[in-house]
Amino acid sequence: MKTFTAIINQEEDMYVARCSEIGTVSQGKTIEEALANLKEATELYLEEFPAKGKKNSFLTTFEVGEVAKA
């Protein structure tokens, strides 16, 4: 069993889930549904294209200055 990272964003009335290590993306009406769909999409992808070793991911934050509105 392998562990991957899911990044989930709300976009209008859906949640979009992304796996940065593999590049798979899915969505759902709830966070749980989006995550379950991402898991399924990632499993299907890995059946076709097996991972050749897990890439290390790093999670960090950064700041940007205020953006002027036009």
QUIHUBEL-V126829 format. One record per backbone hydrogen bond with DSSP energy under -1.0 kcal/mol. NH is the residue of the N-H (numbers start at 1). CO is the residue of the C=O. E is the energy in kcal/mol with one decimal. If there is no record, write none. Layout:
# QUIHUBEL-V126829
NH&CO&E / NH&CO&E
This chain:
# QUIHUBEL-V126829
7&18&-2.7 / 9&16&-2.5 / 11&14&-3.1 / 14&11&-1.9 / 15&28&-3.1 / 16&9&-3.2 / 17&26&-2.7 / 18&7&-2.4 / 19&24&-2.7 / 23&19&-3.1 / 26&17&-2.4 / 28&15&-1.9 / 34&30&-2.5 / 35&31&-2.5 / 36&32&-2.5 / 37&33&-2.6 / 38&34&-2.2 / 39&35&-2.4 / 40&36&-2.2 / 41&37&-2.6 / 42&38&-2.6 / 43&39&-2.5 / 44&40&-2.5 / 45&41&-2.2 / 46&42&-2.7 / 47&43&-1.6 / 48&44&-1.3 / 49&45&-3.0
